[in-house]
């Protein structure tokens, strides 16, 4: 394998592998700055007033100690070099709050990862903020509405990357030059991937920067998974059919289940986000953030859940770490001092769509235990088999929490939230049968959540926010060490002129059927969106639900492989194709070793290109055979563009599916 540059440094002494690619003199910039934060609806604008900045040069190497100097200032970093990993350790006493590390790069390098990306897969040439955030800003939504009203709907339009926000950020990336990098830091960071340099900018001193090196990107991601933690296994029962989103009460649940039964559409679970009450706002149908069973919508819920289980159907719910202002549970949290505060000592209220809510202080030991117990008694003990553990990205950096200032806890917040949910389940001894899925994430969340989902996509085909962005999000998360992910079938966000068409729902389901969780969402405005039981959708949805259930042996194999090796279930094509151009492929994916899926991602299209790795591949349901290379394929609405590796151990299963 070729050596690559980690630190940008210059010295006459030969550096240990892989630090011997010398491209300059300056390796480190240290500074002091005063930040200014402006947070609105989960999105933070950060502006720095720089008061000091010094550029340091490497002047001495003494074993593991690398010393940098600028005038009277000397800083020593410890560099630990191993066969497949190099770790740079920073001194804890470094008296600067801005650190920039300069690394080498090449113009032909591709960079993938940094958590979840929506509008682009390759990050070369971009500045990527490492800050968990609400993805959708009101300004972006209004801008999209105005643009499409004036110029018409153009799904191919992309906003500048500078407008990017993500629910799941992580200081981790994969390079096509044969290495992965992870920074152990919790504060805000920004990674800039210049043509010949990479700048890692931190708002606090990182504990370490670790570089993994291997030729095969699969091995790099496996190493990241070993380092960051594996996701707990999904329960076996999730593959028994669709996870069906239904709200409006138990009568609505039973009516929808009757429809699926009539059409032989298997259902493994129903998830009811309004189990704690419905809240109808200008945004649409929302949840009452109170987290106690709404006895009007769901009377005698424990008994109803037992009845559903007898039918082979589980019930899932919804919860987040916020409390709507004015609810009894919120009043109790205020009385106990369990809410995140402003510097004045008053609760830090934030606005979600049209109502105010407070944040439970997850760093407060008693508040943490209080809410964990609440989930156990109000959800697990009632009989829920899982839930959407939503949000986690809204902590304002200027907030005051039990453990300190919000700025240093903001990125960690979704991880603490996931840890709370994990403990709630494990303490009840239900790790194998109850699960949860998360939207927001940061370093370490993979040790707790069963699955990440790609957040609140728009109910359209738009590149930035619609169906294509959900696939791009799963691919970038896979490159960041996430092994299990999925998306809301059909998207969620319905605002202004957006409406979910039957075509969009079908195309989304055609992609999602090959992911570990086949889960629908009604969206925030169910009446204006095509649902699974729309006459034009239902026949296709029923067939795909049966397909998902039939794929259980292969999906379980991929999940078990992830548990053993750390290699994700959903994979980018560059895991299997040794060609630099494959790092740019973001419209198709692999499932395990033996399956390539090429979904239709544009409205009205029935034809697309598909790139296949080395070997012989045959198309599921048609049997048409293809070799390595790019092929033009026809995909009529309702068909499935999936290719199987010839000679797969699961070929008998796939043959049976094709013949059925």
C-alpha positions as CSV (number, residue, x, y, z in Angstrom):
1,X,0.0,0.0,0.0
2,X,1.2,3.5,-0.8
3,X,2.1,5.7,2.1
4,X,0.0,8.8,2.7
5,X,0.5,12.0,4.6
6,X,-1.2,12.4,7.9
7,X,0.5,15.5,9.3
8,X,1.7,18.3,7.0
9,X,5.2,18.7,8.3
10,X,8.8,19.1,7.2
11,X,11.9,17.6,8.8
12,X,15.1,16.1,7.6
13,X,14.5,13.0,9.8
14,X,12.5,10.2,8.3
15,X,9.1,9.9,9.9
16,X,7.5,6.7,11.0
17,X,4.9,5.1,8.7
18,X,2.6,6.5,7.5
19,X,3.9,10.0,8.4
20,X,6.7,10.2,5.8
21,X,4.9,11.9,3.0
22,X,6.3,15.4,3.5
23,X,4.5,18.2,1.7
24,X,5.2,21.4,3.7
25,X,6.3,23.0,6.9
26,X,3.2,24.1,8.8
27,X,1.3,21.4,10.6
28,X,-0.6,23.1,13.4
29,X,-2.5,26.3,14.0
30,X,-3.4,27.3,17.5
31,X,-5.7,30.1,18.4
32,X,-8.1,31.8,20.8
33,X,-11.6,32.9,19.7
34,X,-14.8,34.2,21.3
35,X,-17.8,32.5,19.7
36,X,-21.2,34.0,19.1
37,X,-24.2,31.6,18.8
38,X,-27.6,32.2,17.3
39,X,-30.0,29.2,17.5
40,X,-33.4,29.0,16.0
41,X,-35.6,25.9,15.6
42,X,-32.7,23.5,16.0
43,X,-30.2,25.3,13.7
44,X,-27.2,27.2,15.1
45,X,-25.2,29.9,13.4
46,X,-21.7,30.1,14.8
47,X,-19.5,33.2,14.3
48,X,-16.0,33.5,15.8
49,X,-14.2,36.6,16.9
50,X,-10.6,35.5,16.6
51,X,-8.3,37.1,19.2
52,X,-5.1,35.1,18.6
53,X,-3.7,32.7,16.0
54,X,-0.3,31.1,15.7
55,X,1.1,28.8,13.0
56,X,3.6,26.3,14.3
57,X,6.3,24.3,12.5
58,X,7.7,20.9,13.4
59,X,11.1,21.4,14.9
60,X,12.0,18.1,16.5
61,X,11.1,14.4,16.6
62,X,12.2,12.4,19.7
63,X,10.7,8.9,19.4
64,X,6.9,9.3,19.8
65,X,7.2,13.0,20.7
66,X,6.7,15.5,17.9
67,X,7.5,19.1,18.9
68,X,6.2,22.2,17.1
69,X,7.3,25.7,17.6
70,X,6.4,29.3,16.9
71,X,8.7,31.8,18.6
72,X,8.6,31.1,22.4
73,X,5.5,28.8,22.0
74,X,6.3,25.1,21.9
75,X,3.8,22.3,21.7
76,X,4.4,18.5,21.8
77,X,2.1,15.9,20.4
78,X,2.5,12.2,21.0
79,X,2.3,10.0,17.9
80,X,1.6,6.3,18.3
81,X,2.3,4.3,15.2
82,X,0.9,0.7,14.8
83,X,0.7,-1.6,11.8
84,X,-2.8,-0.5,10.7
85,X,-3.4,2.6,12.9
86,X,-1.7,5.8,13.8
87,X,-3.0,7.9,16.8
88,X,-2.0,11.6,17.5
89,X,-2.5,12.5,21.1
90,X,-2.9,16.1,22.2
91,X,-1.8,17.5,25.6
92,X,-4.7,18.1,28.0
93,X,-3.2,21.3,29.2
94,X,-3.1,23.0,25.8
95,X,-4.3,26.6,26.6
96,X,-6.1,27.3,23.3
97,X,-9.7,26.9,22.2
98,X,-9.1,26.8,18.5
99,X,-7.0,24.0,17.0
100,X,-6.4,23.4,13.3
101,X,-4.6,20.3,12.1
102,X,-3.3,20.3,8.5
103,X,-3.2,17.0,6.6
104,X,-2.1,16.1,3.1
105,X,-4.4,15.4,0.2
106,X,-4.4,14.9,-3.5
107,X,-6.8,16.5,-6.2
108,X,-8.0,13.0,-7.3
109,X,-8.9,11.9,-3.7
110,X,-12.6,11.2,-2.9
111,X,-13.8,11.8,0.7
112,X,-17.0,10.2,2.0
113,X,-18.6,10.2,5.5
114,X,-18.6,12.9,8.2
115,X,-21.8,11.3,9.4
116,X,-24.9,11.7,7.3
117,X,-24.9,13.6,4.0
118,X,-28.0,14.4,1.9
119,X,-27.0,16.4,-1.1
120,X,-23.6,14.9,-2.0
121,X,-21.6,11.8,-1.3
122,X,-18.1,13.0,-2.3
123,X,-17.0,15.8,0.1
124,X,-13.8,16.8,-1.7
125,X,-13.6,20.6,-2.2
126,X,-16.2,21.3,0.5
127,X,-16.2,22.5,4.1
128,X,-18.2,20.2,6.3
129,X,-19.5,21.4,9.7
130,X,-19.4,18.7,12.3
131,X,-22.4,19.8,14.3
132,X,-25.7,17.8,14.9
133,X,-28.6,19.9,13.7
134,X,-32.1,20.1,12.5
135,X,-31.9,19.4,8.8
136,X,-34.7,21.6,7.6
137,X,-34.5,25.3,8.1
138,X,-37.6,27.4,7.5
139,X,-35.7,29.6,5.1
140,X,-34.8,26.6,2.9
141,X,-38.4,25.5,2.8
142,X,-39.6,28.9,1.9
143,X,-36.9,29.2,-0.7
144,X,-37.8,25.9,-2.3
145,X,-41.5,26.9,-2.4
146,X,-40.8,30.2,-4.1
147,X,-38.3,28.7,-6.6
148,X,-40.7,25.9,-7.6
149,X,-43.7,28.3,-7.8
150,X,-41.8,30.5,-10.2
151,X,-39.7,28.1,-12.2
152,X,-41.6,24.9,-11.7
153,X,-40.7,21.7,-9.9
154,X,-37.2,20.6,-10.7
155,X,-36.1,17.5,-8.7
156,X,-32.6,17.8,-10.0
157,X,-32.0,21.2,-8.5
158,X,-29.3,21.3,-5.7
159,X,-28.7,24.0,-3.2
160,X,-25.1,25.1,-2.4
161,X,-23.5,22.8,0.1
162,X,-23.0,25.8,2.5
163,X,-26.8,25.4,3.3
164,X,-26.2,21.9,4.5
165,X,-27.3,20.7,8.0
166,X,-27.5,17.2,9.3
167,X,-29.1,15.3,12.1
168,X,-26.1,13.0,12.4
169,X,-22.7,14.6,12.3
170,X,-19.4,12.8,13.1
171,X,-15.7,13.7,12.9
172,X,-15.0,10.6,10.8
173,X,-14.3,10.2,7.1
174,X,-13.1,7.7,4.5
175,X,-10.5,8.5,1.8
176,X,-10.2,6.8,-1.5
177,X,-6.4,6.9,-0.9
178,X,-6.7,4.0,1.6
179,X,-7.3,5.5,5.0
180,X,-10.0,6.5,7.4
181,X,-9.8,9.2,10.0
182,X,-11.6,9.8,13.3
183,X,-11.2,12.7,15.7
184,X,-12.1,12.2,19.4
185,X,-13.6,15.6,20.1
186,X,-17.1,16.8,21.2
187,X,-17.1,20.5,20.4
188,X,-18.0,22.1,17.1
189,X,-15.6,21.2,14.3
190,X,-15.3,21.9,10.6
191,X,-13.4,19.7,8.0
192,X,-12.3,21.5,4.8
193,X,-11.1,19.2,2.0
194,X,-9.0,21.4,-0.2
195,X,-7.4,19.9,-3.4
196,X,-4.0,19.3,-1.8
197,X,-4.7,19.8,1.9
198,X,-7.3,18.8,4.5
199,X,-7.9,21.2,7.4
200,X,-9.3,19.8,10.6
201,X,-10.6,22.7,12.6
202,X,-11.8,22.2,16.2
203,X,-13.4,24.5,18.8
204,X,-11.6,22.7,21.7
205,X,-8.6,20.5,22.1
206,X,-9.3,17.1,20.7
207,X,-8.2,14.1,22.8
208,X,-6.8,12.4,19.8
209,X,-6.9,12.0,16.0
210,X,-6.7,8.4,14.8
211,X,-5.9,7.3,11.3
212,X,-6.7,3.8,10.1
213,X,-5.1,2.5,6.9
214,X,-6.0,-0.4,4.6
215,X,-6.5,-0.9,0.9
216,X,-10.0,-2.2,1.1
217,X,-12.6,0.4,2.3
218,X,-14.6,-2.5,3.9
219,X,-11.7,-3.2,6.2
220,X,-11.5,0.5,7.1
221,X,-15.2,0.7,8.0
222,X,-14.8,-2.6,10.0
223,X,-12.0,-0.9,11.9
224,X,-14.1,2.1,12.6
225,X,-16.9,-0.2,13.9
226,X,-14.5,-1.9,16.2
227,X,-13.3,1.5,17.5
228,X,-16.7,3.2,17.7
229,X,-19.0,0.3,18.7
230,X,-21.5,-2.0,17.0
231,X,-25.2,-1.4,17.0
232,X,-27.2,-3.9,19.1
233,X,-29.0,-6.6,16.9
234,X,-32.5,-6.0,15.6
235,X,-35.1,-8.5,16.9
236,X,-35.9,-11.4,14.6
237,X,-39.6,-10.4,14.4
238,X,-39.0,-7.1,12.5
239,X,-38.5,-9.1,9.2
240,X,-42.0,-10.7,9.3
241,X,-43.5,-7.9,7.2
242,X,-44.0,-4.2,7.0
243,X,-43.9,-1.8,10.0
244,X,-47.0,0.1,9.3
245,X,-47.4,3.8,10.5
246,X,-51.0,4.4,11.7
247,X,-52.3,7.2,13.9
248,X,-55.7,8.3,15.1
249,X,-56.5,5.6,17.7
250,X,-56.9,1.9,18.1
251,X,-60.0,1.8,15.8
252,X,-57.8,3.2,13.0
253,X,-55.1,0.6,13.7
254,X,-57.5,-2.3,13.4
255,X,-59.1,-0.9,10.2
256,X,-55.7,-0.6,8.5
257,X,-54.7,-4.1,9.6
258,X,-57.9,-5.5,8.1
259,X,-56.9,-3.9,4.8
260,X,-53.5,-5.6,4.9
261,X,-55.1,-8.9,5.7
262,X,-57.5,-8.7,2.8
263,X,-54.5,-8.1,0.4
264,X,-52.2,-10.7,1.9
265,X,-49.8,-8.0,3.0
266,X,-47.8,-9.2,6.0
267,X,-47.3,-6.7,8.9
268,X,-44.7,-7.3,11.6
269,X,-45.7,-4.2,13.7
270,X,-47.8,-1.1,13.8
271,X,-46.2,2.1,15.1
272,X,-48.5,4.8,16.5
273,X,-46.7,8.0,17.1
274,X,-49.8,9.6,18.7
275,X,-50.1,7.0,21.5
276,X,-49.5,9.9,24.0
277,X,-52.0,12.2,22.3
278,X,-52.5,14.1,19.1
279,X,-51.6,17.7,18.6
280,X,-53.0,19.5,15.5
281,X,-51.0,22.5,14.5
282,X,-50.5,24.7,11.4
283,X,-47.7,22.3,10.5
284,X,-50.0,19.3,10.5
285,X,-50.6,16.2,12.6
286,X,-48.1,16.1,15.5
287,X,-47.6,14.3,18.8
288,X,-48.5,15.7,22.2
289,X,-45.1,15.6,24.0
290,X,-46.5,14.3,27.3
291,X,-45.5,10.6,27.2
292,X,-48.5,9.1,28.9
293,X,-51.1,6.9,27.2
294,X,-54.0,8.9,25.8
295,X,-56.9,6.8,27.1
296,X,-59.3,8.4,24.6
297,X,-57.4,7.4,21.5
298,X,-55.9,4.1,23.0
299,X,-58.1,2.9,25.8
300,X,-56.9,-0.2,27.8
301,X,-53.7,-0.1,25.6
302,X,-52.0,-2.9,27.5
303,X,-54.9,-5.2,26.7
304,X,-55.0,-4.0,23.1
305,X,-51.3,-4.7,22.7
306,X,-51.8,-8.3,24.0
307,X,-54.5,-8.8,21.4
308,X,-52.3,-7.6,18.6
309,X,-49.5,-9.9,19.7
310,X,-51.9,-12.9,19.4
311,X,-52.4,-11.8,15.8
312,X,-48.6,-11.7,15.3
313,X,-48.4,-7.9,15.3
314,X,-46.3,-5.8,17.6
315,X,-47.0,-2.2,18.6
316,X,-44.3,0.5,18.4
317,X,-44.5,4.0,19.8
318,X,-42.7,7.4,19.7
319,X,-40.8,9.4,22.3
320,X,-38.3,12.3,22.4
321,X,-36.5,14.0,25.3
322,X,-38.7,17.1,25.3
323,X,-41.8,18.1,27.2
324,X,-44.5,20.4,25.8
325,X,-44.9,23.5,28.0
326,X,-48.0,23.4,30.1
327,X,-48.3,19.6,30.3
328,X,-48.3,17.9,33.8
329,X,-45.1,16.1,33.1
330,X,-43.4,19.3,32.1
331,X,-44.7,21.0,35.3
332,X,-43.2,18.2,37.3
333,X,-39.8,18.5,35.6
334,X,-39.8,22.2,36.3
335,X,-40.6,21.6,40.0
336,X,-37.8,19.1,40.2
337,X,-35.3,21.3,38.4
338,X,-34.9,18.7,35.6
339,X,-35.0,21.0,32.5
340,X,-32.2,22.6,30.6
341,X,-31.8,26.2,31.8
342,X,-30.8,29.6,30.5
343,X,-28.0,31.5,32.3
344,X,-30.7,33.3,34.3
345,X,-31.8,30.0,35.8
346,X,-35.1,29.8,34.0
347,X,-36.1,26.9,31.7
348,X,-34.7,27.2,28.2
349,X,-37.9,27.0,26.0
350,X,-37.6,26.3,22.3
351,X,-40.2,26.4,19.6
352,X,-41.0,23.3,17.6
353,X,-43.2,24.3,14.7
354,X,-45.9,26.3,16.6
355,X,-45.5,25.3,20.3
356,X,-43.0,25.7,23.1
357,X,-41.2,22.8,24.8
358,X,-38.5,22.3,27.4
359,X,-35.6,19.9,27.2
360,X,-34.9,17.3,29.9
361,X,-31.4,17.8,31.2
362,X,-29.9,14.4,30.3
363,X,-26.6,15.3,32.2
364,X,-28.5,15.6,35.5
365,X,-28.3,12.1,37.1
366,X,-31.7,12.3,38.8
367,X,-33.4,13.7,35.6
368,X,-31.8,11.0,33.5
369,X,-33.1,8.2,35.9
370,X,-36.5,9.9,36.2
371,X,-37.1,9.9,32.5
372,X,-35.6,6.4,31.9
373,X,-38.0,5.0,34.6
374,X,-40.8,6.9,32.9
375,X,-40.1,5.2,29.5
376,X,-40.0,1.8,31.3
377,X,-43.3,2.2,33.1
378,X,-45.2,4.1,30.5
379,X,-44.0,2.3,27.4
380,X,-42.1,-1.0,28.0
381,X,-44.3,-2.2,30.9
382,X,-47.4,-1.3,28.9
383,X,-46.2,-3.7,26.1
384,X,-44.6,-1.6,23.4
385,X,-42.0,-3.6,21.4
386,X,-40.1,-0.6,20.3
387,X,-40.2,3.1,19.4
388,X,-38.9,6.0,17.4
389,X,-36.4,7.8,19.7
390,X,-36.7,11.1,17.9
391,X,-34.7,14.4,18.1
392,X,-31.7,15.0,20.3
393,X,-30.1,17.7,18.2
394,X,-31.7,20.8,19.7
395,X,-29.6,21.6,22.7
396,X,-28.6,25.3,22.4
397,X,-24.8,26.0,22.8
398,X,-25.5,28.9,25.2
399,X,-27.7,26.7,27.4
400,X,-26.7,25.7,31.0
401,X,-26.9,22.0,31.8
402,X,-26.1,20.2,35.0
403,X,-22.7,19.1,33.6
404,X,-21.6,22.5,32.3
405,X,-22.1,24.6,29.1
406,X,-24.3,23.5,26.2
407,X,-21.6,24.2,23.6
408,X,-19.5,21.2,24.8
409,X,-22.5,18.9,25.3
410,X,-24.5,19.7,22.1
411,X,-23.0,17.1,19.9
412,X,-23.0,14.5,22.7
413,X,-26.7,15.0,23.4
414,X,-28.2,12.5,21.0
415,X,-25.7,9.9,22.2
416,X,-26.8,10.4,25.8
417,X,-30.4,10.2,24.7
418,X,-29.7,6.9,22.9
419,X,-27.9,5.5,25.9
420,X,-30.9,6.3,28.1
421,X,-33.2,4.3,25.7
422,X,-30.7,1.4,25.5
423,X,-30.6,1.2,29.3
424,X,-34.3,1.4,29.6
425,X,-34.6,-1.7,27.4
426,X,-31.7,-3.7,28.8
427,X,-32.6,-3.2,32.4
428,X,-36.0,-4.8,31.6
429,X,-34.1,-7.8,30.1
430,X,-35.7,-7.2,26.7
431,X,-32.6,-6.6,24.5
432,X,-33.6,-9.4,22.0
433,X,-37.2,-8.4,21.6
434,X,-37.6,-4.6,22.0
435,X,-35.7,-2.1,19.9
436,X,-35.6,1.6,19.1
437,X,-34.4,3.7,16.1
438,X,-32.8,7.2,16.2
439,X,-32.7,10.3,14.0
440,X,-29.9,12.3,15.5
441,X,-26.4,11.0,16.2
442,X,-22.8,11.6,16.9
443,X,-19.7,9.6,17.9
444,X,-20.6,6.6,20.0
445,X,-24.3,6.3,19.1
446,X,-23.7,3.0,17.3
447,X,-23.1,1.4,20.7
448,X,-26.7,2.0,21.7
449,X,-29.2,2.4,18.9
450,X,-30.5,-0.5,16.8
451,X,-30.9,1.6,13.7
452,X,-30.4,5.1,12.5
453,X,-33.1,6.4,10.1
454,X,-32.5,9.2,7.6
455,X,-34.8,11.8,9.1
456,X,-37.6,13.9,7.7
457,X,-37.2,13.7,4.0
458,X,-39.6,15.8,1.8
459,X,-42.4,13.8,0.1
460,X,-40.9,14.3,-3.3
461,X,-38.0,13.3,-5.6
462,X,-35.8,16.3,-4.9
463,X,-32.0,15.7,-4.8
464,X,-31.4,17.7,-1.6
465,X,-34.3,16.5,0.5
466,X,-36.4,13.8,-1.2
467,X,-36.0,10.2,-2.2
468,X,-32.4,10.4,-3.6
469,X,-31.2,12.1,-0.4
470,X,-32.4,9.2,1.7
471,X,-30.2,6.8,-0.2
472,X,-27.2,9.2,-0.1
473,X,-27.7,9.5,3.7
474,X,-27.5,5.7,4.2
475,X,-24.4,5.4,2.0
476,X,-22.6,8.2,3.9
477,X,-23.6,6.8,7.3
478,X,-22.2,3.4,6.2
479,X,-18.9,5.1,5.4
480,X,-19.0,6.6,8.9
481,X,-19.3,3.2,10.7
482,X,-23.1,2.9,10.8
483,X,-24.1,-0.7,10.1
484,X,-27.9,-0.6,10.2
485,X,-30.0,2.3,8.7
486,X,-33.3,2.8,6.9
487,X,-35.7,5.6,5.9
488,X,-39.4,6.6,6.2
489,X,-41.1,5.1,3.2
490,X,-42.6,8.0,1.2
491,X,-40.8,10.7,3.2
492,X,-42.3,12.8,6.0
493,X,-42.2,16.6,5.4
494,X,-45.3,17.9,3.7
495,X,-45.5,21.7,3.5
496,X,-46.7,24.3,1.1
497,X,-47.3,22.6,-2.3
498,X,-45.7,19.3,-1.5
499,X,-47.8,16.2,-1.9
500,X,-46.8,12.5,-1.8
501,X,-47.8,10.9,-5.1
502,X,-48.6,7.1,-5.5
503,X,-45.5,6.9,-7.8
504,X,-43.2,8.3,-5.1
505,X,-44.5,5.9,-2.4
506,X,-44.1,2.9,-4.7
507,X,-40.6,3.9,-5.8
508,X,-39.5,4.6,-2.2
509,X,-40.9,1.2,-1.1
510,X,-39.0,-0.5,-4.0
511,X,-35.8,0.8,-2.5
512,X,-36.7,0.3,1.2
513,X,-37.8,-3.3,0.8
514,X,-34.1,-4.3,0.7
515,X,-33.1,-2.4,3.9
516,X,-33.2,-4.0,7.3
517,X,-36.5,-2.2,8.3
518,X,-39.4,-1.8,5.9
519,X,-41.3,1.0,7.7
520,X,-43.8,3.5,6.4
521,X,-44.7,7.0,7.6
522,X,-48.0,8.9,7.1
523,X,-46.2,12.2,7.0
524,X,-47.2,15.3,8.9
525,X,-50.3,15.8,6.7
526,X,-51.7,12.3,6.1
527,X,-54.9,13.3,4.2
528,X,-53.0,14.9,1.3
529,X,-50.4,12.2,1.0
530,X,-50.8,8.8,-0.8
531,X,-50.7,6.1,1.8
532,X,-50.0,2.4,1.6
533,X,-53.7,1.7,1.1
534,X,-54.2,4.1,-1.9
535,X,-55.8,2.0,-4.7
536,X,-52.8,2.6,-7.0
537,X,-50.3,1.7,-4.2
538,X,-51.8,-1.2,-2.4
539,X,-51.1,-4.0,-4.8
540,X,-47.4,-3.1,-5.1
541,X,-47.1,-2.5,-1.4
542,X,-48.6,-5.9,-0.6
543,X,-46.2,-7.6,-3.0
544,X,-43.2,-5.7,-1.5
545,X,-44.2,-6.6,2.1
546,X,-44.3,-10.2,1.1
547,X,-40.9,-9.8,-0.6
548,X,-39.4,-8.2,2.6
549,X,-40.6,-11.1,4.7
550,X,-39.2,-13.6,2.1
551,X,-35.8,-11.8,2.3
552,X,-35.5,-12.5,6.0
553,X,-32.8,-15.2,5.7
554,X,-30.5,-12.9,3.6
555,X,-31.2,-9.8,5.6
556,X,-30.4,-11.7,8.9
557,X,-27.2,-13.0,7.3
558,X,-26.2,-9.4,6.5
559,X,-27.0,-8.3,10.0
560,X,-25.1,-11.2,11.6
561,X,-22.2,-10.5,9.3
562,X,-22.2,-6.9,10.6
563,X,-22.2,-8.1,14.2
564,X,-19.1,-10.3,13.5
565,X,-17.1,-8.0,11.2
566,X,-18.5,-4.5,11.4
567,X,-19.2,-4.3,7.7
568,X,-22.5,-2.5,7.1
569,X,-25.6,-4.2,5.7
570,X,-26.2,-1.3,3.2
571,X,-23.0,-0.6,1.3
572,X,-21.7,1.9,-1.2
573,X,-20.6,0.5,-4.5
574,X,-16.9,1.3,-3.9
575,X,-16.9,-1.5,-1.3
576,X,-16.9,-3.9,-4.2
577,X,-15.6,-2.0,-7.3
578,X,-11.9,-1.2,-7.3
579,X,-12.3,1.9,-9.5
580,X,-11.9,5.5,-8.2
581,X,-15.1,6.5,-10.2
582,X,-17.1,4.1,-8.0
583,X,-16.7,6.5,-5.1
584,X,-19.0,8.9,-7.0
585,X,-21.8,6.4,-7.4
586,X,-24.6,7.5,-5.1
587,X,-27.8,6.3,-6.9
588,X,-27.5,2.5,-6.1
589,X,-26.3,0.3,-3.3
590,X,-25.3,-3.1,-2.3
591,X,-27.0,-5.3,0.3
592,X,-24.4,-7.6,1.8
593,X,-22.0,-9.2,-0.6
594,X,-24.4,-10.7,-3.2
595,X,-27.0,-8.1,-4.0
596,X,-27.0,-4.8,-6.0
597,X,-30.1,-2.6,-5.9
598,X,-30.6,0.2,-8.5
599,X,-33.8,2.1,-7.6
600,X,-35.6,4.6,-9.7
601,X,-35.0,8.0,-8.1
602,X,-36.6,10.4,-10.6
603,X,-40.3,11.0,-11.4
604,X,-41.6,9.5,-14.6
605,X,-38.5,7.5,-15.4
606,X,-38.6,3.8,-16.2
607,X,-35.0,3.5,-17.4
608,X,-31.6,4.0,-15.7
609,X,-27.9,3.0,-15.7
610,X,-26.7,0.4,-13.3
611,X,-23.1,-0.4,-12.5
612,X,-22.2,-4.0,-11.5
613,X,-19.1,-5.3,-9.8
614,X,-16.9,-8.1,-11.1
615,X,-18.6,-11.4,-11.7
616,X,-21.8,-12.6,-13.2
617,X,-25.1,-11.1,-12.0
618,X,-28.7,-12.0,-12.8
619,X,-31.7,-9.8,-12.2
620,X,-34.3,-10.9,-9.7
621,X,-37.7,-11.8,-11.2
622,X,-36.5,-11.5,-14.8
623,X,-33.4,-13.8,-14.7
624,X,-31.6,-11.6,-17.2
625,X,-27.8,-12.0,-16.8
626,X,-25.2,-9.3,-16.8
627,X,-21.4,-9.0,-16.4
628,X,-19.1,-6.4,-14.9
629,X,-19.7,-2.8,-16.1
630,X,-22.5,-0.3,-16.8
631,X,-25.9,-1.5,-18.1
632,X,-29.0,0.3,-19.1
633,X,-32.0,-1.4,-17.5
634,X,-35.8,-1.0,-17.7
635,X,-37.7,-0.6,-14.5
636,X,-41.4,-0.2,-14.9
637,X,-43.4,1.2,-11.9
638,X,-43.9,-1.7,-9.5
639,X,-40.9,-3.6,-10.7
640,X,-37.8,-4.2,-8.6
641,X,-34.3,-3.4,-9.9
642,X,-32.2,-6.0,-8.0
643,X,-29.3,-8.1,-9.1
644,X,-27.9,-11.3,-7.5
645,X,-24.4,-12.5,-7.7
646,X,-24.2,-15.8,-9.5
647,X,-22.9,-18.5,-7.2
648,X,-24.3,-16.9,-4.0
649,X,-25.0,-19.2,-1.1
650,X,-28.5,-17.7,-1.1
651,X,-29.1,-18.3,-4.8
652,X,-31.7,-21.1,-4.1
653,X,-33.7,-18.6,-2.1
654,X,-33.5,-15.9,-4.8
655,X,-34.4,-18.5,-7.5
656,X,-37.5,-19.4,-5.5
657,X,-38.5,-15.7,-5.2
658,X,-38.0,-15.2,-9.0
659,X,-40.2,-18.2,-9.8
660,X,-43.0,-17.3,-7.4
